[in-house]
Amino acid sequence: MSDPISTHCFKEETNALREAWMRHDAQFLDGYLVSGVEDPRIHFPSLLTRGLMVESLFPGQHRAKIWQEYRFGICMSYLQRVLVQRPGLQTAAHLLRALERGQSQFKAIEIPSYFIATWEDLQRESVPENYLLKALNVLREDPWKSQAMQEVLETFARQWHRELPTEPPYAFSVMEPACGSANDYRALVSSGLARLVQYQGFDLCPKNIDNAIAMFPEASFSIGNVFDVDAADKSVDFLYLHDLFEHLSPEGMEQGICEVARITRGMACLGFFNTAMAQEHQIQKRDGYHWNRLSLSRLQERLEPLCQELQMIPVASFLRHGLDCADYHNPGSAILVMQF
Ligand SMILES: C[S@@+](CC[C@H](N)C(=O)[O-])C[C@H]1O[C@@H](n2cnc3c(N)ncnc32)[C@H](O)[C@@H]1O
């Protein structure tokens, strides 16, 4: 690999981006994107990415479970938000009592229809694990971060780990630029997906890569730069990249997009945290790098000619239509899926 810093055109931007993440301590980097509603076990962009990976590996075989896991994600996110809004062990007890009585509110907090519908579905005998009942019983006694709650958050990882084959069906390469401290990779391991793919993750920030290697010494993590990816043309079956493009200059984003299109031969799943249905990108410099709001139509215009098919998934409206969930926490979240 060429030294990321030597990528001549983007030397200054590379330095600024590296500095922006290196200023944090390693422990912060290890945890800041894997907690609360951004926990990859419940965060919708992470769930969708893994769902698309499963679908690419085993077309049509696991769709029902993929959707069940989406529903798990939105229900757990609701619970998490409610507990932030009303901390205290009483909250879970009040919510549980309201559900048992068939009420749609508790302590003046609305219980969303998808949560009630999930509660009702999980009462049925055919459902193997009533994760809502378990979660509420745990949260009556222990906080979100407790070991018992971590086990509830692992519900689907456990099920996937049991149900997915132990051997890869065929060679399938996965690449993750800007992998952070193995933020999403953790869930690939716990759900049994990591054993089915040849994964390579890279990130510009050495502290992130040190964290990732310390956690998963057997996996392939390296320092790398999305401006100059160390991979041959059309060598990657499935690429995913979350929450990076907003932080790049327009020229840097263009370079990153060209690199994604150059190396991916199958599918690229690009997650964005700050998009809008606007005419133009809103370019905003902050702390020496960028924090842009990206126009979905501009992204569509740029990505469509590079692939065979582009699917745009504005997360809030996708969940509203698909799962009757009208309270997704980030209206700017979008996922663009490129099929090459
Ligand atoms: C907002 S974080 C997202 C991390 C991870 N993708 C996630 O969603 O949890 C952005 C990440 O991009 C990395 N990064 C910044 N510029 C980069 C570049 N030019 N090439 C590769 N990674 C970069 C940072 O070090 C940081 O880990």
The ligand as a MOL file (V3000), in Angstrom:
LIG
                    3D

  0  0  0     0  0            999 V3000
M  V30 BEGIN CTAB
M  V30 COUNTS 27 29 0 0 0
M  V30 BEGIN ATOM
M  V30 1 C -17.6450 8.9630 11.9260 0
M  V30 2 S -16.3920 7.7510 11.9680 0 CHG=1
M  V30 3 C -17.2570 6.3260 11.3650 0
M  V30 4 C -16.6240 5.0440 11.7860 0
M  V30 5 C -17.3910 3.7810 11.3650 0
M  V30 6 N -17.5120 3.7010 9.9460 0
M  V30 7 C -18.7670 3.7640 12.0120 0
M  V30 8 O -19.7500 4.0890 11.3430 0
M  V30 9 O -18.8680 3.4290 13.1940 0 CHG=-1
M  V30 10 C -15.3820 8.1810 10.5970 0
M  V30 11 C -14.1530 7.3020 10.4880 0
M  V30 12 O -13.4890 7.6070 9.2570 0
M  V30 13 C -12.0930 7.5450 9.4580 0
M  V30 14 N -11.4910 8.3200 8.3570 0
M  V30 15 C -11.4410 9.6640 8.2120 0
M  V30 16 N -10.8910 9.9750 7.0320 0
M  V30 17 C -10.5830 8.8140 6.4150 0
M  V30 18 C -9.9910 8.4950 5.1880 0
M  V30 19 N -9.5730 9.4520 4.3380 0
M  V30 20 N -9.8190 7.1980 4.8600 0
M  V30 21 C -10.2090 6.2140 5.7210 0
M  V30 22 N -10.7770 6.4640 6.9110 0
M  V30 23 C -10.9680 7.7440 7.2540 0
M  V30 24 C -11.9100 8.1210 10.8460 0
M  V30 25 O -10.6910 7.7610 11.4050 0
M  V30 26 C -13.1120 7.5110 11.5680 0
M  V30 27 O -12.7870 6.2640 12.1260 0
M  V30 END ATOM
M  V30 BEGIN BOND
M  V30 1 1 1 2
M  V30 2 1 2 3
M  V30 3 1 2 10
M  V30 4 1 3 4
M  V30 5 1 4 5
M  V30 6 1 5 6
M  V30 7 1 5 7
M  V30 8 2 7 8
M  V30 9 1 7 9
M  V30 10 1 10 11
M  V30 11 1 11 12
M  V30 12 1 11 26
M  V30 13 1 12 13
M  V30 14 1 13 14
M  V30 15 1 13 24
M  V30 16 1 14 15
M  V30 17 1 14 23
M  V30 18 2 15 16
M  V30 19 1 16 17
M  V30 20 1 17 18
M  V30 21 2 17 23
M  V30 22 1 18 19
M  V30 23 2 18 20
M  V30 24 1 20 21
M  V30 25 2 21 22
M  V30 26 1 22 23
M  V30 27 1 24 25
M  V30 28 1 24 26
M  V30 29 1 26 27
M  V30 END BOND
M  V30 END CTAB
M  END
